[in-house]
Structures are given as structure tokens and as C-alpha cells.
């Protein structure tokens, strides 16, 4: 198992920006019998409740199949457009949260190469990639889905 390092990723904006998600915790939830790793953005000018969050979960189901889940939540802030007649400007707040989840189910007999293959096909379909692209062999997503190891 690797150390829980920060996740640095670019967004898909017209002018891509780098987002750094800082390791918050890795816990074994005994009640649900799963490992949960949580990362949160560390933008100093944004309140904690408005930071993006990545959650990675790994659980072995009673059937022996491994369930690996990634959830990414990116809050969108309201835009504050001035003050009221009394001179008060409201603090910004979260308007809504855009969320995406990916869950993989991997047989206990599956190999790392087989799990990487299905993960890479998902990545290529998601990005409309029709050319040969080498599968990622490092990083938190690969560790969770290919190696069945949550970071930390």
C-alpha cells in the first residue's frame, strides 16, 4: 500500500487549471467493512465546505468480488453581485454540487492486467479516445481499480 499523497489533476476547462486534492484521511469502516480514503482541495481563498472532494472506497463483498468506488464532488459557488441598500454584501455560498461516481466490480481471480484493461477502456470511452493509449500504472485511480489498494 502506498502513502496517501496529494492528487494533482487538470480540469477540462478551455484554459485548464490544476486542482490539488490534499489527503484528509484513510479509515477502515468496521461497520461497513470497507476502506475509505478522502481527499479535499486546499484552496485557501475558498471555505472548507466549498472545496472539491474525492472519495475512494474499497470493499470485498461476501461473494469474494471486490467493489472499488470513486466519487468526485465539485461545489459551485453563487456569484455575489454587490451589496444591498444598507451596504451589506452577503458571504458567498455553495449554489449546488456537481458529482460523478465510478464503481468497478472485480472478481477475486482477476489479474492486475485484466483490471487495468477494463479501467483503460472506461477511460478511453469517457475521453472519446480511439487511438492506442498506454494504460496508467500509477496514481490513486490505478491503485484502487487495478491493484485493489486504496491509497494510504
MODELLER restraints for C-alpha pairs under 7 A, 6 or more apart:
rsr = mdl.restraints
at = mdl.atoms
rsr.add(forms.Gaussian(group=physical.xy_distance, feature=features.Distance(at['CA:1:A'], at['CA:149:A']), mean=6.20, stdev=0.5))
rsr.add(forms.Gaussian(group=physical.xy_distance, feature=features.Distance(at['CA:1:A'], at['CA:151:A']), mean=6.56, stdev=0.5))
rsr.add(forms.Gaussian(group=physical.xy_distance, feature=features.Distance(at['CA:1:A'], at['CA:152:A']), mean=6.43, stdev=0.5))
rsr.add(forms.Gaussian(group=physical.xy_distance, feature=features.Distance(at['CA:2:A'], at['CA:151:A']), mean=5.73, stdev=0.5))
rsr.add(forms.Gaussian(group=physical.xy_distance, feature=features.Distance(at['CA:2:A'], at['CA:152:A']), mean=5.64, stdev=0.5))
rsr.add(forms.Gaussian(group=physical.xy_distance, feature=features.Distance(at['CA:3:A'], at['CA:151:A']), mean=6.21, stdev=0.5))
rsr.add(forms.Gaussian(group=physical.xy_distance, feature=features.Distance(at['CA:3:A'], at['CA:152:A']), mean=4.54, stdev=0.5))
rsr.add(forms.Gaussian(group=physical.xy_distance, feature=features.Distance(at['CA:4:A'], at['CA:23:A']), mean=6.15, stdev=0.5))
rsr.add(forms.Gaussian(group=physical.xy_distance, feature=features.Distance(at['CA:4:A'], at['CA:151:A']), mean=4.98, stdev=0.5))
rsr.add(forms.Gaussian(group=physical.xy_distance, feature=features.Distance(at['CA:4:A'], at['CA:152:A']), mean=4.04, stdev=0.5))
rsr.add(forms.Gaussian(group=physical.xy_distance, feature=features.Distance(at['CA:5:A'], at['CA:23:A']), mean=6.28, stdev=0.5))
rsr.add(forms.Gaussian(group=physical.xy_distance, feature=features.Distance(at['CA:6:A'], at['CA:20:A']), mean=6.64, stdev=0.5))
rsr.add(forms.Gaussian(group=physical.xy_distance, feature=features.Distance(at['CA:6:A'], at['CA:21:A']), mean=5.57, stdev=0.5))
rsr.add(forms.Gaussian(group=physical.xy_distance, feature=features.Distance(at['CA:6:A'], at['CA:22:A']), mean=4.65, stdev=0.5))
rsr.add(forms.Gaussian(group=physical.xy_distance, feature=features.Distance(at['CA:6:A'], at['CA:23:A']), mean=5.57, stdev=0.5))
rsr.add(forms.Gaussian(group=physical.xy_distance, feature=features.Distance(at['CA:7:A'], at['CA:20:A']), mean=5.66, stdev=0.5))
rsr.add(forms.Gaussian(group=physical.xy_distance, feature=features.Distance(at['CA:7:A'], at['CA:21:A']), mean=4.99, stdev=0.5))
rsr.add(forms.Gaussian(group=physical.xy_distance, feature=features.Distance(at['CA:7:A'], at['CA:22:A']), mean=6.61, stdev=0.5))
rsr.add(forms.Gaussian(group=physical.xy_distance, feature=features.Distance(at['CA:8:A'], at['CA:18:A']), mean=6.71, stdev=0.5))
rsr.add(forms.Gaussian(group=physical.xy_distance, feature=features.Distance(at['CA:8:A'], at['CA:19:A']), mean=5.62, stdev=0.5))
rsr.add(forms.Gaussian(group=physical.xy_distance, feature=features.Distance(at['CA:8:A'], at['CA:20:A']), mean=4.42, stdev=0.5))
rsr.add(forms.Gaussian(group=physical.xy_distance, feature=features.Distance(at['CA:8:A'], at['CA:21:A']), mean=6.31, stdev=0.5))
rsr.add(forms.Gaussian(group=physical.xy_distance, feature=features.Distance(at['CA:9:A'], at['CA:18:A']), mean=5.61, stdev=0.5))
rsr.add(forms.Gaussian(group=physical.xy_distance, feature=features.Distance(at['CA:9:A'], at['CA:19:A']), mean=5.32, stdev=0.5))
rsr.add(forms.Gaussian(group=physical.xy_distance, feature=features.Distance(at['CA:9:A'], at['CA:20:A']), mean=6.56, stdev=0.5))
rsr.add(forms.Gaussian(group=physical.xy_distance, feature=features.Distance(at['CA:10:A'], at['CA:16:A']), mean=5.97, stdev=0.5))
rsr.add(forms.Gaussian(group=physical.xy_distance, feature=features.Distance(at['CA:10:A'], at['CA:17:A']), mean=5.45, stdev=0.5))
rsr.add(forms.Gaussian(group=physical.xy_distance, feature=features.Distance(at['CA:10:A'], at['CA:18:A']), mean=4.35, stdev=0.5))
rsr.add(forms.Gaussian(group=physical.xy_distance, feature=features.Distance(at['CA:10:A'], at['CA:19:A']), mean=5.93, stdev=0.5))
rsr.add(forms.Gaussian(group=physical.xy_distance, feature=features.Distance(at['CA:11:A'], at['CA:17:A']), mean=5.77, stdev=0.5))
rsr.add(forms.Gaussian(group=physical.xy_distance, feature=features.Distance(at['CA:11:A'], at['CA:18:A']), mean=6.54, stdev=0.5))
rsr.add(forms.Gaussian(group=physical.xy_distance, feature=features.Distance(at['CA:20:A'], at['CA:41:A']), mean=5.64, stdev=0.5))
rsr.add(forms.Gaussian(group=physical.xy_distance, feature=features.Distance(at['CA:20:A'], at['CA:42:A']), mean=6.76, stdev=0.5))
rsr.add(forms.Gaussian(group=physical.xy_distance, feature=features.Distance(at['CA:21:A'], at['CA:39:A']), mean=5.35, stdev=0.5))
rsr.add(forms.Gaussian(group=physical.xy_distance, feature=features.Distance(at['CA:21:A'], at['CA:40:A']), mean=4.82, stdev=0.5))
rsr.add(forms.Gaussian(group=physical.xy_distance, feature=features.Distance(at['CA:21:A'], at['CA:41:A']), mean=4.15, stdev=0.5))
rsr.add(forms.Gaussian(group=physical.xy_distance, feature=features.Distance(at['CA:21:A'], at['CA:42:A']), mean=6.49, stdev=0.5))
rsr.add(forms.Gaussian(group=physical.xy_distance, feature=features.Distance(at['CA:22:A'], at['CA:39:A']), mean=5.16, stdev=0.5))
rsr.add(forms.Gaussian(group=physical.xy_distance, feature=features.Distance(at['CA:22:A'], at['CA:40:A']), mean=5.25, stdev=0.5))
rsr.add(forms.Gaussian(group=physical.xy_distance, feature=features.Distance(at['CA:22:A'], at['CA:41:A']), mean=5.82, stdev=0.5))
rsr.add(forms.Gaussian(group=physical.xy_distance, feature=features.Distance(at['CA:22:A'], at['CA:42:A']), mean=6.39, stdev=0.5))
rsr.add(forms.Gaussian(group=physical.xy_distance, feature=features.Distance(at['CA:23:A'], at['CA:38:A']), mean=6.34, stdev=0.5))
rsr.add(forms.Gaussian(group=physical.xy_distance, feature=features.Distance(at['CA:23:A'], at['CA:39:A']), mean=4.54, stdev=0.5))
rsr.add(forms.Gaussian(group=physical.xy_distance, feature=features.Distance(at['CA:23:A'], at['CA:40:A']), mean=6.70, stdev=0.5))
rsr.add(forms.Gaussian(group=physical.xy_distance, feature=features.Distance(at['CA:24:A'], at['CA:38:A']), mean=5.42, stdev=0.5))
rsr.add(forms.Gaussian(group=physical.xy_distance, feature=features.Distance(at['CA:24:A'], at['CA:39:A']), mean=5.18, stdev=0.5))
rsr.add(forms.Gaussian(group=physical.xy_distance, feature=features.Distance(at['CA:24:A'], at['CA:40:A']), mean=6.60, stdev=0.5))
rsr.add(forms.Gaussian(group=physical.xy_distance, feature=features.Distance(at['CA:25:A'], at['CA:37:A']), mean=5.68, stdev=0.5))
rsr.add(forms.Gaussian(group=physical.xy_distance, feature=features.Distance(at['CA:25:A'], at['CA:38:A']), mean=5.39, stdev=0.5))
rsr.add(forms.Gaussian(group=physical.xy_distance, feature=features.Distance(at['CA:26:A'], at['CA:36:A']), mean=5.56, stdev=0.5))
rsr.add(forms.Gaussian(group=physical.xy_distance, feature=features.Distance(at['CA:26:A'], at['CA:37:A']), mean=4.26, stdev=0.5))
rsr.add(forms.Gaussian(group=physical.xy_distance, feature=features.Distance(at['CA:26:A'], at['CA:38:A']), mean=6.49, stdev=0.5))
rsr.add(forms.Gaussian(group=physical.xy_distance, feature=features.Distance(at['CA:26:A'], at['CA:152:A']), mean=6.14, stdev=0.5))
rsr.add(forms.Gaussian(group=physical.xy_distance, feature=features.Distance(at['CA:27:A'], at['CA:35:A']), mean=5.72, stdev=0.5))
rsr.add(forms.Gaussian(group=physical.xy_distance, feature=features.Distance(at['CA:27:A'], at['CA:36:A']), mean=5.37, stdev=0.5))
rsr.add(forms.Gaussian(group=physical.xy_distance, feature=features.Distance(at['CA:27:A'], at['CA:37:A']), mean=6.57, stdev=0.5))
rsr.add(forms.Gaussian(group=physical.xy_distance, feature=features.Distance(at['CA:28:A'], at['CA:34:A']), mean=5.75, stdev=0.5))
rsr.add(forms.Gaussian(group=physical.xy_distance, feature=features.Distance(at['CA:28:A'], at['CA:35:A']), mean=4.36, stdev=0.5))
rsr.add(forms.Gaussian(group=physical.xy_distance, feature=features.Distance(at['CA:28:A'], at['CA:36:A']), mean=6.31, stdev=0.5))
rsr.add(forms.Gaussian(group=physical.xy_distance, feature=features.Distance(at['CA:29:A'], at['CA:35:A']), mean=6.05, stdev=0.5))
rsr.add(forms.Gaussian(group=physical.xy_distance, feature=features.Distance(at['CA:33:A'], at['CA:59:A']), mean=6.57, stdev=0.5))
rsr.add(forms.Gaussian(group=physical.xy_distance, feature=features.Distance(at['CA:34:A'], at['CA:57:A']), mean=6.70, stdev=0.5))
rsr.add(forms.Gaussian(group=physical.xy_distance, feature=features.Distance(at['CA:34:A'], at['CA:58:A']), mean=5.55, stdev=0.5))
rsr.add(forms.Gaussian(group=physical.xy_distance, feature=features.Distance(at['CA:34:A'], at['CA:59:A']), mean=4.46, stdev=0.5))
rsr.add(forms.Gaussian(group=physical.xy_distance, feature=features.Distance(at['CA:35:A'], at['CA:57:A']), mean=5.62, stdev=0.5))
rsr.add(forms.Gaussian(group=physical.xy_distance, feature=features.Distance(at['CA:35:A'], at['CA:58:A']), mean=5.27, stdev=0.5))
rsr.add(forms.Gaussian(group=physical.xy_distance, feature=features.Distance(at['CA:35:A'], at['CA:59:A']), mean=6.57, stdev=0.5))
rsr.add(forms.Gaussian(group=physical.xy_distance, feature=features.Distance(at['CA:36:A'], at['CA:55:A']), mean=6.97, stdev=0.5))
rsr.add(forms.Gaussian(group=physical.xy_distance, feature=features.Distance(at['CA:36:A'], at['CA:56:A']), mean=5.71, stdev=0.5))
rsr.add(forms.Gaussian(group=physical.xy_distance, feature=features.Distance(at['CA:36:A'], at['CA:57:A']), mean=4.57, stdev=0.5))
rsr.add(forms.Gaussian(group=physical.xy_distance, feature=features.Distance(at['CA:36:A'], at['CA:58:A']), mean=6.72, stdev=0.5))
rsr.add(forms.Gaussian(group=physical.xy_distance, feature=features.Distance(at['CA:37:A'], at['CA:55:A']), mean=5.79, stdev=0.5))
rsr.add(forms.Gaussian(group=physical.xy_distance, feature=features.Distance(at['CA:37:A'], at['CA:56:A']), mean=5.09, stdev=0.5))
rsr.add(forms.Gaussian(group=physical.xy_distance, feature=features.Distance(at['CA:37:A'], at['CA:57:A']), mean=6.48, stdev=0.5))
rsr.add(forms.Gaussian(group=physical.xy_distance, feature=features.Distance(at['CA:37:A'], at['CA:150:A']), mean=6.71, stdev=0.5))
rsr.add(forms.Gaussian(group=physical.xy_distance, feature=features.Distance(at['CA:37:A'], at['CA:151:A']), mean=6.75, stdev=0.5))
rsr.add(forms.Gaussian(group=physical.xy_distance, feature=features.Distance(at['CA:38:A'], at['CA:54:A']), mean=5.91, stdev=0.5))
rsr.add(forms.Gaussian(group=physical.xy_distance, feature=features.Distance(at['CA:38:A'], at['CA:55:A']), mean=4.64, stdev=0.5))
rsr.add(forms.Gaussian(group=physical.xy_distance, feature=features.Distance(at['CA:38:A'], at['CA:56:A']), mean=6.47, stdev=0.5))
rsr.add(forms.Gaussian(group=physical.xy_distance, feature=features.Distance(at['CA:39:A'], at['CA:53:A']), mean=5.66, stdev=0.5))
rsr.add(forms.Gaussian(group=physical.xy_distance, feature=features.Distance(at['CA:39:A'], at['CA:54:A']), mean=5.07, stdev=0.5))
rsr.add(forms.Gaussian(group=physical.xy_distance, feature=features.Distance(at['CA:39:A'], at['CA:55:A']), mean=6.39, stdev=0.5))
rsr.add(forms.Gaussian(group=physical.xy_distance, feature=features.Distance(at['CA:40:A'], at['CA:51:A']), mean=6.37, stdev=0.5))
rsr.add(forms.Gaussian(group=physical.xy_distance, feature=features.Distance(at['CA:40:A'], at['CA:52:A']), mean=5.74, stdev=0.5))
rsr.add(forms.Gaussian(group=physical.xy_distance, feature=features.Distance(at['CA:40:A'], at['CA:53:A']), mean=4.48, stdev=0.5))
rsr.add(forms.Gaussian(group=physical.xy_distance, feature=features.Distance(at['CA:40:A'], at['CA:54:A']), mean=6.40, stdev=0.5))
rsr.add(forms.Gaussian(group=physical.xy_distance, feature=features.Distance(at['CA:41:A'], at['CA:51:A']), mean=5.35, stdev=0.5))
rsr.add(forms.Gaussian(group=physical.xy_distance, feature=features.Distance(at['CA:41:A'], at['CA:52:A']), mean=5.29, stdev=0.5))
rsr.add(forms.Gaussian(group=physical.xy_distance, feature=features.Distance(at['CA:41:A'], at['CA:53:A']), mean=6.47, stdev=0.5))
rsr.add(forms.Gaussian(group=physical.xy_distance, feature=features.Distance(at['CA:50:A'], at['CA:75:A']), mean=5.60, stdev=0.5))
rsr.add(forms.Gaussian(group=physical.xy_distance, feature=features.Distance(at['CA:50:A'], at['CA:94:A']), mean=6.17, stdev=0.5))
rsr.add(forms.Gaussian(group=physical.xy_distance, feature=features.Distance(at['CA:51:A'], at['CA:75:A']), mean=6.60, stdev=0.5))
rsr.add(forms.Gaussian(group=physical.xy_distance, feature=features.Distance(at['CA:52:A'], at['CA:73:A']), mean=5.56, stdev=0.5))
rsr.add(forms.Gaussian(group=physical.xy_distance, feature=features.Distance(at['CA:52:A'], at['CA:74:A']), mean=4.44, stdev=0.5))
rsr.add(forms.Gaussian(group=physical.xy_distance, feature=features.Distance(at['CA:52:A'], at['CA:75:A']), mean=6.15, stdev=0.5))
rsr.add(forms.Gaussian(group=physical.xy_distance, feature=features.Distance(at['CA:53:A'], at['CA:72:A']), mean=5.82, stdev=0.5))
rsr.add(forms.Gaussian(group=physical.xy_distance, feature=features.Distance(at['CA:53:A'], at['CA:73:A']), mean=5.21, stdev=0.5))
rsr.add(forms.Gaussian(group=physical.xy_distance, feature=features.Distance(at['CA:53:A'], at['CA:74:A']), mean=6.66, stdev=0.5))
rsr.add(forms.Gaussian(group=physical.xy_distance, feature=features.Distance(at['CA:54:A'], at['CA:71:A']), mean=5.70, stdev=0.5))
rsr.add(forms.Gaussian(group=physical.xy_distance, feature=features.Distance(at['CA:54:A'], at['CA:72:A']), mean=4.56, stdev=0.5))
rsr.add(forms.Gaussian(group=physical.xy_distance, feature=features.Distance(at['CA:54:A'], at['CA:73:A']), mean=6.50, stdev=0.5))
rsr.add(forms.Gaussian(group=physical.xy_distance, feature=features.Distance(at['CA:55:A'], at['CA:70:A']), mean=5.77, stdev=0.5))
rsr.add(forms.Gaussian(group=physical.xy_distance, feature=features.Distance(at['CA:55:A'], at['CA:71:A']), mean=5.15, stdev=0.5))
rsr.add(forms.Gaussian(group=physical.xy_distance, feature=features.Distance(at['CA:55:A'], at['CA:72:A']), mean=6.54, stdev=0.5))
rsr.add(forms.Gaussian(group=physical.xy_distance, feature=features.Distance(at['CA:56:A'], at['CA:69:A']), mean=5.72, stdev=0.5))
rsr.add(forms.Gaussian(group=physical.xy_distance, feature=features.Distance(at['CA:56:A'], at['CA:70:A']), mean=4.68, stdev=0.5))
rsr.add(forms.Gaussian(group=physical.xy_distance, feature=features.Distance(at['CA:56:A'], at['CA:71:A']), mean=6.59, stdev=0.5))
rsr.add(forms.Gaussian(group=physical.xy_distance, feature=features.Distance(at['CA:56:A'], at['CA:150:A']), mean=6.87, stdev=0.5))
rsr.add(forms.Gaussian(group=physical.xy_distance, feature=features.Distance(at['CA:57:A'], at['CA:68:A']), mean=5.76, stdev=0.5))
rsr.add(forms.Gaussian(group=physical.xy_distance, feature=features.Distance(at['CA:57:A'], at['CA:69:A']), mean=5.04, stdev=0.5))
rsr.add(forms.Gaussian(group=physical.xy_distance, feature=features.Distance(at['CA:57:A'], at['CA:70:A']), mean=6.54, stdev=0.5))
rsr.add(forms.Gaussian(group=physical.xy_distance, feature=features.Distance(at['CA:58:A'], at['CA:67:A']), mean=5.80, stdev=0.5))
rsr.add(forms.Gaussian(group=physical.xy_distance, feature=features.Distance(at['CA:58:A'], at['CA:68:A']), mean=4.67, stdev=0.5))
rsr.add(forms.Gaussian(group=physical.xy_distance, feature=features.Distance(at['CA:58:A'], at['CA:69:A']), mean=6.50, stdev=0.5))
rsr.add(forms.Gaussian(group=physical.xy_distance, feature=features.Distance(at['CA:58:A'], at['CA:150:A']), mean=6.58, stdev=0.5))
rsr.add(forms.Gaussian(group=physical.xy_distance, feature=features.Distance(at['CA:59:A'], at['CA:66:A']), mean=5.80, stdev=0.5))
rsr.add(forms.Gaussian(group=physical.xy_distance, feature=features.Distance(at['CA:59:A'], at['CA:67:A']), mean=5.26, stdev=0.5))
rsr.add(forms.Gaussian(group=physical.xy_distance, feature=features.Distance(at['CA:59:A'], at['CA:68:A']), mean=6.65, stdev=0.5))
rsr.add(forms.Gaussian(group=physical.xy_distance, feature=features.Distance(at['CA:60:A'], at['CA:66:A']), mean=4.46, stdev=0.5))
rsr.add(forms.Gaussian(group=physical.xy_distance, feature=features.Distance(at['CA:60:A'], at['CA:67:A']), mean=6.19, stdev=0.5))
rsr.add(forms.Gaussian(group=physical.xy_distance, feature=features.Distance(at['CA:61:A'], at['CA:67:A']), mean=6.95, stdev=0.5))
rsr.add(forms.Gaussian(group=physical.xy_distance, feature=features.Distance(at['CA:64:A'], at['CA:107:A']), mean=6.89, stdev=0.5))
rsr.add(forms.Gaussian(group=physical.xy_distance, feature=features.Distance(at['CA:64:A'], at['CA:108:A']), mean=5.75, stdev=0.5))
rsr.add(forms.Gaussian(group=physical.xy_distance, feature=features.Distance(at['CA:65:A'], at['CA:105:A']), mean=6.41, stdev=0.5))
rsr.add(forms.Gaussian(group=physical.xy_distance, feature=features.Distance(at['CA:65:A'], at['CA:106:A']), mean=5.49, stdev=0.5))
rsr.add(forms.Gaussian(group=physical.xy_distance, feature=features.Distance(at['CA:65:A'], at['CA:107:A']), mean=4.56, stdev=0.5))
rsr.add(forms.Gaussian(group=physical.xy_distance, feature=features.Distance(at['CA:65:A'], at['CA:108:A']), mean=5.37, stdev=0.5))
rsr.add(forms.Gaussian(group=physical.xy_distance, feature=features.Distance(at['CA:66:A'], at['CA:105:A']), mean=5.61, stdev=0.5))
rsr.add(forms.Gaussian(group=physical.xy_distance, feature=features.Distance(at['CA:66:A'], at['CA:106:A']), mean=5.06, stdev=0.5))
rsr.add(forms.Gaussian(group=physical.xy_distance, feature=features.Distance(at['CA:66:A'], at['CA:107:A']), mean=6.36, stdev=0.5))
rsr.add(forms.Gaussian(group=physical.xy_distance, feature=features.Distance(at['CA:66:A'], at['CA:108:A']), mean=6.65, stdev=0.5))
rsr.add(forms.Gaussian(group=physical.xy_distance, feature=features.Distance(at['CA:67:A'], at['CA:103:A']), mean=6.88, stdev=0.5))
rsr.add(forms.Gaussian(group=physical.xy_distance, feature=features.Distance(at['CA:67:A'], at['CA:104:A']), mean=5.71, stdev=0.5))
rsr.add(forms.Gaussian(group=physical.xy_distance, feature=features.Distance(at['CA:67:A'], at['CA:105:A']), mean=4.70, stdev=0.5))
rsr.add(forms.Gaussian(group=physical.xy_distance, feature=features.Distance(at['CA:67:A'], at['CA:106:A']), mean=6.55, stdev=0.5))
rsr.add(forms.Gaussian(group=physical.xy_distance, feature=features.Distance(at['CA:68:A'], at['CA:103:A']), mean=5.60, stdev=0.5))
rsr.add(forms.Gaussian(group=physical.xy_distance, feature=features.Distance(at['CA:68:A'], at['CA:104:A']), mean=5.15, stdev=0.5))
rsr.add(forms.Gaussian(group=physical.xy_distance, feature=features.Distance(at['CA:68:A'], at['CA:105:A']), mean=6.53, stdev=0.5))
rsr.add(forms.Gaussian(group=physical.xy_distance, feature=features.Distance(at['CA:68:A'], at['CA:144:A']), mean=6.42, stdev=0.5))
rsr.add(forms.Gaussian(group=physical.xy_distance, feature=features.Distance(at['CA:68:A'], at['CA:145:A']), mean=6.10, stdev=0.5))
rsr.add(forms.Gaussian(group=physical.xy_distance, feature=features.Distance(at['CA:69:A'], at['CA:102:A']), mean=5.66, stdev=0.5))
rsr.add(forms.Gaussian(group=physical.xy_distance, feature=features.Distance(at['CA:69:A'], at['CA:103:A']), mean=4.30, stdev=0.5))
rsr.add(forms.Gaussian(group=physical.xy_distance, feature=features.Distance(at['CA:69:A'], at['CA:104:A']), mean=6.41, stdev=0.5))
rsr.add(forms.Gaussian(group=physical.xy_distance, feature=features.Distance(at['CA:70:A'], at['CA:101:A']), mean=5.59, stdev=0.5))
rsr.add(forms.Gaussian(group=physical.xy_distance, feature=features.Distance(at['CA:70:A'], at['CA:102:A']), mean=5.22, stdev=0.5))
rsr.add(forms.Gaussian(group=physical.xy_distance, feature=features.Distance(at['CA:70:A'], at['CA:103:A']), mean=6.44, stdev=0.5))
rsr.add(forms.Gaussian(group=physical.xy_distance, feature=features.Distance(at['CA:71:A'], at['CA:100:A']), mean=5.80, stdev=0.5))
rsr.add(forms.Gaussian(group=physical.xy_distance, feature=features.Distance(at['CA:71:A'], at['CA:101:A']), mean=4.38, stdev=0.5))
rsr.add(forms.Gaussian(group=physical.xy_distance, feature=features.Distance(at['CA:71:A'], at['CA:102:A']), mean=6.57, stdev=0.5))
rsr.add(forms.Gaussian(group=physical.xy_distance, feature=features.Distance(at['CA:72:A'], at['CA:99:A']), mean=5.61, stdev=0.5))
rsr.add(forms.Gaussian(group=physical.xy_distance, feature=features.Distance(at['CA:72:A'], at['CA:100:A']), mean=5.42, stdev=0.5))
rsr.add(forms.Gaussian(group=physical.xy_distance, feature=features.Distance(at['CA:72:A'], at['CA:101:A']), mean=6.45, stdev=0.5))
rsr.add(forms.Gaussian(group=physical.xy_distance, feature=features.Distance(at['CA:73:A'], at['CA:97:A']), mean=6.32, stdev=0.5))
rsr.add(forms.Gaussian(group=physical.xy_distance, feature=features.Distance(at['CA:73:A'], at['CA:98:A']), mean=5.76, stdev=0.5))
rsr.add(forms.Gaussian(group=physical.xy_distance, feature=features.Distance(at['CA:73:A'], at['CA:99:A']), mean=4.43, stdev=0.5))
rsr.add(forms.Gaussian(group=physical.xy_distance, feature=features.Distance(at['CA:73:A'], at['CA:100:A']), mean=6.74, stdev=0.5))
rsr.add(forms.Gaussian(group=physical.xy_distance, feature=features.Distance(at['CA:74:A'], at['CA:97:A']), mean=5.53, stdev=0.5))
rsr.add(forms.Gaussian(group=physical.xy_distance, feature=features.Distance(at['CA:74:A'], at['CA:98:A']), mean=5.25, stdev=0.5))
rsr.add(forms.Gaussian(group=physical.xy_distance, feature=features.Distance(at['CA:74:A'], at['CA:99:A']), mean=6.39, stdev=0.5))
rsr.add(forms.Gaussian(group=physical.xy_distance, feature=features.Distance(at['CA:75:A'], at['CA:94:A']), mean=6.22, stdev=0.5))
rsr.add(forms.Gaussian(group=physical.xy_distance, feature=features.Distance(at['CA:75:A'], at['CA:96:A']), mean=5.89, stdev=0.5))
rsr.add(forms.Gaussian(group=physical.xy_distance, feature=features.Distance(at['CA:75:A'], at['CA:97:A']), mean=4.09, stdev=0.5))
rsr.add(forms.Gaussian(group=physical.xy_distance, feature=features.Distance(at['CA:75:A'], at['CA:98:A']), mean=6.20, stdev=0.5))
rsr.add(forms.Gaussian(group=physical.xy_distance, feature=features.Distance(at['CA:76:A'], at['CA:94:A']), mean=5.69, stdev=0.5))
rsr.add(forms.Gaussian(group=physical.xy_distance, feature=features.Distance(at['CA:76:A'], at['CA:95:A']), mean=5.72, stdev=0.5))
rsr.add(forms.Gaussian(group=physical.xy_distance, feature=features.Distance(at['CA:76:A'], at['CA:96:A']), mean=5.53, stdev=0.5))
rsr.add(forms.Gaussian(group=physical.xy_distance, feature=features.Distance(at['CA:76:A'], at['CA:97:A']), mean=5.85, stdev=0.5))
rsr.add(forms.Gaussian(group=physical.xy_distance, feature=features.Distance(at['CA:77:A'], at['CA:92:A']), mean=6.64, stdev=0.5))
rsr.add(forms.Gaussian(group=physical.xy_distance, feature=features.Distance(at['CA:77:A'], at['CA:93:A']), mean=5.62, stdev=0.5))
rsr.add(forms.Gaussian(group=physical.xy_distance, feature=features.Distance(at['CA:77:A'], at['CA:94:A']), mean=4.35, stdev=0.5))
rsr.add(forms.Gaussian(group=physical.xy_distance, feature=features.Distance(at['CA:77:A'], at['CA:95:A']), mean=5.24, stdev=0.5))
rsr.add(forms.Gaussian(group=physical.xy_distance, feature=features.Distance(at['CA:78:A'], at['CA:92:A']), mean=5.98, stdev=0.5))
rsr.add(forms.Gaussian(group=physical.xy_distance, feature=features.Distance(at['CA:78:A'], at['CA:93:A']), mean=5.72, stdev=0.5))
rsr.add(forms.Gaussian(group=physical.xy_distance, feature=features.Distance(at['CA:78:A'], at['CA:94:A']), mean=5.90, stdev=0.5))
rsr.add(forms.Gaussian(group=physical.xy_distance, feature=features.Distance(at['CA:78:A'], at['CA:95:A']), mean=5.10, stdev=0.5))
rsr.add(forms.Gaussian(group=physical.xy_distance, feature=features.Distance(at['CA:79:A'], at['CA:92:A']), mean=6.77, stdev=0.5))
rsr.add(forms.Gaussian(group=physical.xy_distance, feature=features.Distance(at['CA:80:A'], at['CA:92:A']), mean=6.18, stdev=0.5))
rsr.add(forms.Gaussian(group=physical.xy_distance, feature=features.Distance(at['CA:82:A'], at['CA:89:A']), mean=6.11, stdev=0.5))
rsr.add(forms.Gaussian(group=physical.xy_distance, feature=features.Distance(at['CA:83:A'], at['CA:89:A']), mean=4.30, stdev=0.5))
rsr.add(forms.Gaussian(group=physical.xy_distance, feature=features.Distance(at['CA:112:A'], at['CA:146:A']), mean=5.11, stdev=0.5))
rsr.add(forms.Gaussian(group=physical.xy_distance, feature=features.Distance(at['CA:112:A'], at['CA:147:A']), mean=5.95, stdev=0.5))
rsr.add(forms.Gaussian(group=physical.xy_distance, feature=features.Distance(at['CA:115:A'], at['CA:145:A']), mean=6.60, stdev=0.5))
rsr.add(forms.Gaussian(group=physical.xy_distance, feature=features.Distance(at['CA:115:A'], at['CA:146:A']), mean=4.97, stdev=0.5))
rsr.add(forms.Gaussian(group=physical.xy_distance, feature=features.Distance(at['CA:116:A'], at['CA:135:A']), mean=6.71, stdev=0.5))
rsr.add(forms.Gaussian(group=physical.xy_distance, feature=features.Distance(at['CA:116:A'], at['CA:146:A']), mean=5.18, stdev=0.5))
rsr.add(forms.Gaussian(group=physical.xy_distance, feature=features.Distance(at['CA:120:A'], at['CA:135:A']), mean=5.69, stdev=0.5))
rsr.add(forms.Gaussian(group=physical.xy_distance, feature=features.Distance(at['CA:136:A'], at['CA:142:A']), mean=6.58, stdev=0.5))
rsr.add(forms.Gaussian(group=physical.xy_distance, feature=features.Distance(at['CA:140:A'], at['CA:151:A']), mean=6.06, stdev=0.5))
rsr.add(forms.Gaussian(group=physical.xy_distance, feature=features.Distance(at['CA:143:A'], at['CA:149:A']), mean=5.31, stdev=0.5))
rsr.add(forms.Gaussian(group=physical.xy_distance, feature=features.Distance(at['CA:143:A'], at['CA:150:A']), mean=6.37, stdev=0.5))
rsr.add(forms.Gaussian(group=physical.xy_distance, feature=features.Distance(at['CA:143:A'], at['CA:151:A']), mean=6.98, stdev=0.5))
rsr.add(forms.Gaussian(group=physical.xy_distance, feature=features.Distance(at['CA:144:A'], at['CA:150:A']), mean=5.01, stdev=0.5))
